Amino acid sequence: MKFHAALFDFDGTLTPSLPLWVSAYQLALGSFGIEASDEEVLGSCFFRDYADVAAHYGRFDAAQLEVQVDAGLRTAFLRAELFPLARPVVEHCRDHGLRTALVTSSPRNLVIGVLERLGILELFDFVTCGGDIANYKPHPEPVTRALAALECEPARAMMIGDSHVDILAGKAAGTRTALFLPDDHHRFHDTGRLRATGPDHIFADHGELPALLQLPGISR
């Protein structure tokens, strides 16, 4: 079946930003007098609700943590850049008639600023961010919202992301799914949990995406 749309996650999929999230949490926890190693952040903060993190430390509430993490992200994301083939792949999709959307749970004020700085905002027909929807991934709402904006049937779209929530959201919305799992991500994710979501494809290099989307190969 010919694809009509490619839906991309942002953090960890188009930008190698997972270390930046570690830095943001360290800055946030530091504001409460807590020094946290990379390992502690990965174990206690990553892929957990703010309320759960707050309950774990017992020194701040979820709202206070969110404010400080947002501040940490604004500082850390000044260093954000794209994976080497991220822009060429999105451009390749558009050059071959696919519509494109960015489906991220990160704050809009952060994401749009980074997209503008990196010069790729114009490559997306639609962008949905944290705060735009009532239900975050793995709920299908962010994906179905993008599909509606692109006027695309779920079966003709691919949800592409690096997290279990990306794959679960895509599957719940009825799209095909592709999991980005480069070697560096093994320290950030439980890879067994990722594989257990049953993605249609797993890839480690953005250069593999055109074939998964049934497009011609991309020049490197």
N, C-alpha and C positions, 0 to 999 in steps of 0.2 A: 504494500500500500504506500502510495506516495505521501511524503510528509509535507505539511503546509506551514508548520511552525516549530520553532525551537525555543524552549523556555529555559533560561539559565538562572541558577542560583548565583550569588555574588561571592560571598566570603568563602574562601577555600576552593572555589570553582574557577572564577575568572581572575581572582587576585590571591596571591599566597599570603593571606591576612591572618591565618590562625595564630602565628606568633605575635601579631599585633594585638589580638584579643587577650593573649596572655599578659602582655605589657599593660593593657588597659585595666585588667583586673588587679594587677599588682599595684598600679597607681591608685585605683579605687580603694583597695584594702589598706594601702599605706595611709590614706586619708583618715582611716580609723585606727591608726597605730599598729597595723598588722603587717609584718614583713612575711611575704609568701614566696616560696621558690616556684620555679616553673612547674615542678612535679606536684606541689600542693595545689596550685591553680587548676591544673589539668584534672586532678582527682576530686577537688572540692567545689569547683565552680563551672567547669565546662559542661555545656549541654544540660544545665540544671536551671530550673526557675529561680528568679531572684529570691522568692520567698523561701525556697529550700536552702539557698546559700546563706541567707540571713539567719535562718533557724540554726544552721550548722555552726555559725560563729557566735550568735547571740549577743552581738554588740551594736547592731543597727537593724533597721527594718528594710523591707524590700524596696520601698520608695526611696529611702536614703541611698541604698546601694545603687539603684538604677541611675540616680542623678550623678553619682560619682563615676560609675562605669561609662556613662555617656561622655562625661568630661574627659575620662581617660582615653576613650576612643577618638575624640577630636584631636587629642595630642598624638596618639599612636598612629592614626591613619594619615598623618602628614607624610608618613613614609610608605604609604601604600603604592604599589605598582602592579602591573598586570603580569600574568604568566606570559612567557615569550610568544606563544601562538594564540593567545586568547583573542586579541583584536583581529588578527587575520582570519580566524575561524568564524567569528561573528560576521565579519564582512563577507566571507565566502558564502555563508548561509544566505545573506541578503542578495548577493550577486546571483544566486541560483534560485531566487524567487521565494525563499522562505521568509515568513514574518518572524520577528524576534521579540521576546519579552524578557525582562529581568524580574525574577520572583524571589525577593529576599525578605528576611525578618528584621534586618538591620534598620535603624532609624532613618527616615527619609532625609532629614537635614544633614545627616552624615553621608549617606550614599550619594545623593545628588551632587553634593560638593566634590566628592571623590571622582564621580563619573565626569563631571565638567572639567576637573583638573587634568584627568587622564585623556580627555577628548573623545570619550566614547558614548556620551549620553545620546547623541544623535543616531547611534546604531540600534536603538531599541524603539520599537513601535509602541511599547507600553512598559511601564515600570510600576510594580507594586511593592511597597516597603512596609516595615513594621509601623503600626499605627493607622494604616490604610484600611485594615480589615479587622473584623471582630475575633476571628479565629486564626491562630498561627499554624504553620506547618507543624505537625503532620496532618492537620485538618486540610481537606481539599480546597477550602475557600480561596486561598491565594492563587491556586492554580486555575480554578474554575473562573475566577475573576479575570485572569489574564486571557484565558481561552475565549471568554465572552467579548473582551475588548478586541481580540484579534479575529473574531468571527470564525473560529476554527473548531472543528469537531475534535473531541478528545483523542480519538483513535488516530488522528492525523498530526498529532503533536508529540514531541519528546520532551520530558522534563529531565534536565541535566543538573546534577548536583553532587556534592561530596559527603552529604550527611544522610543518616537514616531517615530524618524527617523529610528530606527532599524526595526520596524514593517512595516513602509511604504516602506523601501528599499526592505525588503523581499517580501512583497506582489507585488511590482512592478517587481521584478525578477521572480516571480512565485513560490516561496517556500511557505511552511507552516511557520507559525510564532508562537512564544511563548514569551509572555511578562513577565519579572521578576518584580514583584511588591510586595516587602516585606513592612511591616509597616513603616520602617524607610524612605522609598523613598517618602512618601507622602509630606514631607516638601521640597523635591527637585523638584518634578514634579507636573504638573497640571494633576491629575489623570483622570479627565473628558476627557481631551484631549487625554490621553493615551488610554483610553477605546474606544474613538471614532474612533481610527485607525482600530478597528475591528480585533484584533489578534485572531488567531485560539484557542489559549490557554492563560490563565493567571495563573501564579503560584507564590507562596510566599516562597517556600523552594526548594533548589536544589534537594532535595530527591524526588521531584515530577517529575523531568525530565525524568528518565528512562521510566516511564509509558507513558508519552507523546510521546516518541520516539519508543514506542512499544518494549521496552527492559525489561528483568527481573528486579525486584527491586534491590536496592543497599543496602548492609549491612551498618549500621550506627555505 
